Amino acid sequence: MNTPSPEKTVTLDIVAKLWNLCNVLKDDGVTYHQYVTELTYLLFLKMAKETGTEDQLPEGYHWDDLERESAPKRLNFYKLLLIHLGSHGSLLVREIYANANSFIKRPATLSTLVTEIDKLDWYSAHKEGMGDLYEGLLEKNANESKSGAGQYFTPRPLIDSMVAVMRPMLDDVIQDPAAGTGGFLISANRYIRAHDDPDSWTEAQQRKYSRNTFYGMEFVQDTHRLALMNLMLHGLESNPNAAGIHYGDTLSPEGAALPKATLILTNPPFGTKKGGGLPSRDDFTFPTSNKQFCFLQHIYRGLQSGGRAAVVLPDNVLFEGNVGKSIRADLMDKCNLHTILRLPTGIFYAQGVKTNVLFFTRGDTDKGNTREVWVYDLRANMPNFGKKTTLTREHFAPFEAAFGDDPLCCPASLAKRVDTGEQGRFRRFTREWIAGRGDSLDISWLKDDDGEDAGDLPEPAALAQEAMGELEAALDELRGILAELGEEVDG
């Protein structure tokens, strides 16, 4: 059993204390899906004070100004502060507080939050990294089934593994068109800084890195403000005239304006476009209401020649016919789809969703770039991941070793790979063989002896509790929508 380091223990302790403040908010009627957003409004003010960056806030609207207000007047001042920060201060401040409003109803609730946040060990938090602290809070929220936030949060061990085999470099242009809370871009930044020497970068390299390296887009405004906060705490800038995560719809014309990338890392949202309509972009060769197929077209069209991508996609993308078959064929023509990683079940917010990572490199022609596809099965005979069994980076170590050290996976590198046969996890399939099965990439061969073992399933009471939690989350979200519309909510 791995014992957390003392530094990690400090971070976990502060995260736990912050998460406990959600109980204070819950008692005031704030719904689960608003928890972290409410805390972010306050944490930004406090962290600006702790990090000496209050110059980006307008005078009179700092943490100390909020704290100085008498308890009965503090809530009114706070609500006016949120409105004011939406149009004053630095660009980052205006974006984080854009259309901000608080669901806190009782002055005592706000006073409790201010007092408890002030009491935290901010010296240790600053020493260990504010970014890690905030990431911990986001992860805590994502793991809470009632919050519904898991759909915007990709497990960090998976992100770090994808980044490790793609090996981002200083001169890359990196994009995440479905950025969520920014995990892929933050992990790529961490990898580059760990494998390069930032102190040796020239002024031009430093300027290019901060302004023209990381690009992303997020469609949900509350998630976008969490992403901006996350990037800021990890030392990454966000600027509408340069790099950063922008608020917008990738499947609209603004998504087409994202710069072509040398590396795309992403986990697009699952499902169909709301209302079942087609995206408003007119540059897709194969129009469809299926969001994953739309994002997949955006990704391989958005790569520079020689650019590489690692994309999380559900199983249906691998086998759906009609337009799905055409998009897969187009992908394999324009790119070298060299590797598919079949992921374990239970690692995402929706337990039954089966997912994969597709790894591909854009060719310099539009015909015949894929000659063979290697499939690594990390799904069969794996634990049922969840609260009892945690997914860790170690689970991906055998895959990373089998993948090799060439992120482009050129023919010479693929020739070094070892097909483990029908009893192993890593196998090679030719393009001709795949074409013979209708271009379906839903390839499996291992008998899953453990996946449906009744002994590993949760107790009926636990399943019922999980179902109740999902129902509560749905009801909370509906109550939140009604409240935003100014409707009275019974019960």
Solvent accessible surface area in square Angstrom, and as a share of the most:
residue,aa,sasa,rsa
1,M,239,1.07
2,N,127,0.65
3,T,123,0.72
4,P,67,0.42
5,S,53,0.34
6,P,106,0.67
7,E,88,0.40
8,K,104,0.44
9,T,70,0.41
10,V,50,0.28
11,T,13,0.08
12,L,84,0.42
13,D,68,0.35
14,I,4,0.02
15,V,7,0.04
16,A,41,0.32
17,K,102,0.43
18,L,1,0.00
19,W,38,0.13
20,N,86,0.44
21,L,11,0.05
22,C,3,0.02
23,N,89,0.45
24,V,39,0.22
25,L,0,0.00
26,K,97,0.41
27,D,104,0.54
28,D,6,0.03
29,G,48,0.47
30,V,5,0.03
31,T,19,0.11
32,Y,24,0.09
33,H,58,0.26
34,Q,10,0.05
35,Y,4,0.01
36,V,3,0.02
37,T,5,0.03
38,E,0,0.00
39,L,0,0.00
40,T,0,0.00
41,Y,4,0.02
42,L,0,0.00
43,L,1,0.00
44,F,1,0.00
45,L,0,0.00
46,K,7,0.03
47,M,2,0.01
48,A,3,0.02
49,K,73,0.31
50,E,57,0.25
51,T,50,0.29
52,G,65,0.63
53,T,52,0.30
54,E,40,0.18
55,D,133,0.69
56,Q,34,0.15
57,L,8,0.04
58,P,25,0.16
59,E,150,0.67
60,G,35,0.33
61,Y,51,0.20
62,H,30,0.13
63,W,0,0.00
64,D,49,0.25
65,D,26,0.14
66,L,0,0.00
67,E,57,0.25
68,R,175,0.64
69,E,51,0.23
70,S,57,0.37
71,A,50,0.38
72,P,101,0.64
73,K,133,0.56
74,R,25,0.09
75,L,13,0.07
76,N,106,0.54
77,F,37,0.16
78,Y,0,0.00
79,K,73,0.31
80,L,117,0.58
81,L,0,0.00
82,L,1,0.01
83,I,121,0.61
84,H,46,0.21
85,L,0,0.00
86,G,25,0.24
87,S,72,0.46
88,H,81,0.36
89,G,30,0.29
90,S,36,0.23
91,L,60,0.30
92,L,30,0.15
93,V,0,0.00
94,R,90,0.33
95,E,37,0.17
96,I,0,0.00
97,Y,1,0.00
98,A,24,0.18
99,N,118,0.61
100,A,8,0.06
101,N,83,0.43
102,S,16,0.10
103,F,38,0.16
104,I,1,0.00
105,K,130,0.55
106,R,119,0.43
107,P,56,0.35
108,A,69,0.53
109,T,5,0.03
110,L,0,0.00
111,S,20,0.13
112,T,54,0.31
113,L,0,0.00
114,V,3,0.02
115,T,70,0.41
116,E,59,0.26
117,I,0,0.00
118,D,52,0.27
119,K,138,0.58
120,L,19,0.09
121,D,75,0.39
122,W,13,0.05
123,Y,170,0.65
124,S,21,0.14
125,A,4,0.03
126,H,98,0.44
127,K,143,0.61
128,E,44,0.20
129,G,26,0.25
130,M,9,0.04
131,G,3,0.03
132,D,69,0.36
133,L,2,0.01
134,Y,1,0.00
135,E,22,0.10
136,G,19,0.18
137,L,0,0.00
138,L,6,0.03
139,E,68,0.30
140,K,83,0.35
141,N,8,0.04
142,A,13,0.10
143,N,96,0.49
144,E,42,0.19
145,S,52,0.34
146,K,43,0.18
147,S,3,0.02
148,G,31,0.30
149,A,20,0.16
150,G,7,0.07
151,Q,90,0.40
152,Y,69,0.26
153,F,18,0.07
154,T,11,0.06
155,P,22,0.14
156,R,35,0.13
157,P,27,0.17
158,L,0,0.00
159,I,1,0.01
160,D,43,0.22
161,S,1,0.01
162,M,2,0.01
163,V,2,0.01
164,A,19,0.14
165,V,5,0.03
166,M,0,0.00
167,R,95,0.35
168,P,5,0.03
169,M,102,0.46
170,L,26,0.13
171,D,103,0.53
172,D,4,0.02
173,V,26,0.15
174,I,0,0.00
175,Q,2,0.01
176,D,1,0.01
177,P,2,0.01
178,A,17,0.13
179,A,6,0.04
180,G,7,0.07
181,T,7,0.04
182,G,0,0.00
183,G,6,0.06
184,F,6,0.02
185,L,0,0.00
186,I,3,0.01
187,S,8,0.05
188,A,0,0.00
189,N,9,0.05
190,R,110,0.40
191,Y,35,0.13
192,I,3,0.01
193,R,88,0.32
194,A,77,0.60
195,H,126,0.56
196,D,59,0.31
197,D,73,0.38
198,P,34,0.22
199,D,138,0.71
200,S,75,0.48
201,W,23,0.08
202,T,79,0.46
203,E,137,0.62
204,A,59,0.45
205,Q,73,0.32
206,Q,71,0.32
207,R,127,0.47
208,K,65,0.27
209,Y,3,0.01
210,S,39,0.25
211,R,103,0.38
212,N,65,0.34
213,T,0,0.00
214,F,8,0.03
215,Y,21,0.08
216,G,0,0.00
217,M,11,0.05
218,E,14,0.06
219,F,127,0.53
220,V,54,0.31
221,Q,37,0.16
222,D,41,0.21
223,T,6,0.04
224,H,4,0.02
225,R,7,0.02
226,L,18,0.09
227,A,0,0.00
228,L,1,0.00
229,M,0,0.00
230,N,0,0.00
231,L,1,0.01
232,M,47,0.21
233,L,26,0.13
234,H,36,0.16
235,G,59,0.57
236,L,16,0.08
237,E,98,0.44
238,S,17,0.11
239,N,36,0.18
240,P,72,0.45
241,N,136,0.70
242,A,13,0.10
243,A,4,0.03
244,G,0,0.00
245,I,0,0.00
246,H,33,0.15
247,Y,107,0.41
248,G,8,0.08
249,D,26,0.14
250,T,4,0.02
251,L,7,0.03
252,S,15,0.10
253,P,88,0.55
254,E,83,0.37
255,G,0,0.00
256,A,51,0.40
257,A,81,0.63
258,L,20,0.10
259,P,52,0.33
260,K,115,0.49
261,A,0,0.00
262,T,31,0.18
263,L,0,0.00
264,I,0,0.00
265,L,0,0.00
266,T,0,0.00
267,N,26,0.13
268,P,2,0.01
269,P,56,0.35
270,F,45,0.19
271,G,37,0.36
272,T,83,0.48
273,K,53,0.22
274,K,188,0.80
275,G,90,0.87
276,G,44,0.43
277,G,34,0.33
278,L,106,0.53
279,P,13,0.08
280,S,75,0.48
281,R,21,0.08
282,D,140,0.73
283,D,49,0.25
284,F,14,0.06
285,T,82,0.48
286,F,47,0.20
287,P,83,0.52
288,T,13,0.07
289,S,30,0.20
290,N,19,0.10
291,K,45,0.19
292,Q,5,0.02
293,F,1,0.00
294,C,1,0.00
295,F,12,0.05
296,L,0,0.00
297,Q,1,0.00
298,H,8,0.03
299,I,0,0.00
300,Y,2,0.01
301,R,75,0.27
302,G,12,0.11
303,L,5,0.03
304,Q,68,0.30
305,S,79,0.51
306,G,37,0.35
307,G,2,0.02
308,R,9,0.03
309,A,0,0.00
310,A,0,0.00
311,V,0,0.00
312,V,0,0.00
313,L,0,0.00
314,P,12,0.07
315,D,22,0.11
316,N,35,0.18
317,V,1,0.00
318,L,1,0.00
319,F,98,0.41
320,E,65,0.29
321,G,42,0.41
322,N,138,0.71
323,V,50,0.29
324,G,0,0.00
325,K,85,0.36
326,S,43,0.28
327,I,0,0.00
328,R,4,0.02
329,A,25,0.20
330,D,21,0.11
331,L,0,0.00
332,M,1,0.00
333,D,33,0.17
334,K,34,0.14
335,C,0,0.00
336,N,26,0.13
337,L,0,0.00
338,H,0,0.00
339,T,0,0.00
340,I,1,0.00
341,L,1,0.00
342,R,20,0.07
343,L,0,0.00
344,P,2,0.01
345,T,39,0.23
346,G,10,0.10
347,I,19,0.10
348,F,15,0.06
349,Y,104,0.40
350,A,32,0.25
351,Q,88,0.39
352,G,67,0.64
353,V,40,0.23
354,K,98,0.41
355,T,0,0.00
356,N,0,0.00
357,V,0,0.00
358,L,1,0.01
359,F,0,0.00
360,F,0,0.00
361,T,16,0.09
362,R,39,0.14
363,G,16,0.15
364,D,124,0.64
365,T,75,0.43
366,D,71,0.37
367,K,154,0.65
368,G,34,0.33
369,N,31,0.16
370,T,2,0.01
371,R,179,0.65
372,E,27,0.12
373,V,0,0.00
374,W,7,0.02
375,V,1,0.01
376,Y,12,0.04
377,D,2,0.01
378,L,5,0.03
379,R,27,0.10
380,A,6,0.05
381,N,48,0.25
382,M,29,0.13
383,P,59,0.37
384,N,59,0.30
385,F,8,0.03
386,G,35,0.33
387,K,174,0.74
388,K,195,0.83
389,T,47,0.27
390,T,94,0.55
391,L,19,0.09
392,T,47,0.27
393,R,92,0.34
394,E,114,0.51
395,H,48,0.21
396,F,0,0.00
397,A,54,0.42
398,P,75,0.47
399,F,1,0.00
400,E,37,0.17
401,A,83,0.64
402,A,31,0.24
403,F,5,0.02
404,G,34,0.33
405,D,100,0.52
406,D,25,0.13
407,P,22,0.14
408,L,76,0.38
409,C,1,0.01
410,C,56,0.33
411,P,111,0.70
412,A,67,0.52
413,S,27,0.17
414,L,11,0.05
415,A,86,0.66
416,K,167,0.71
417,R,24,0.09
418,V,109,0.63
419,D,61,0.32
420,T,69,0.40
421,G,26,0.25
422,E,115,0.51
423,Q,163,0.73
424,G,15,0.15
425,R,61,0.22
426,F,5,0.02
427,R,51,0.18
428,R,103,0.38
429,F,19,0.08
430,T,42,0.24
431,R,42,0.15
432,E,130,0.58
433,W,113,0.40
434,I,0,0.00
435,A,53,0.41
436,G,72,0.69
437,R,90,0.33
438,G,33,0.32
439,D,10,0.05
440,S,20,0.13
441,L,2,0.01
442,D,48,0.25
443,I,5,0.03
444,S,67,0.44
445,W,51,0.18
446,L,34,0.17
447,K,158,0.67
448,D,64,0.33
449,D,92,0.48
450,D,64,0.33
451,G,22,0.21
452,E,152,0.68
453,D,67,0.35
454,A,80,0.62
455,G,70,0.68
456,D,77,0.40
457,L,91,0.45
458,P,64,0.40
459,E,120,0.54
460,P,105,0.66
461,A,77,0.60
462,A,48,0.37
463,L,88,0.44
464,A,58,0.45
465,Q,120,0.53
466,E,64,0.29
467,A,50,0.39
468,M,107,0.48
469,G,3,0.03
470,E,93,0.42
471,L,109,0.54
472,E,63,0.28
473,A,16,0.13
474,A,52,0.41
475,L,87,0.43
476,D,20,0.11
477,E,85,0.38
478,L,102,0.51
479,R,85,0.31
480,G,3,0.03
481,I,80,0.41
482,L,73,0.36
483,A,47,0.36
484,E,102,0.46
485,L,127,0.63
486,G,66,0.64
487,E,99,0.44
488,E,163,0.73
489,V,55,0.31
490,D,134,0.69
491,G,109,1.05
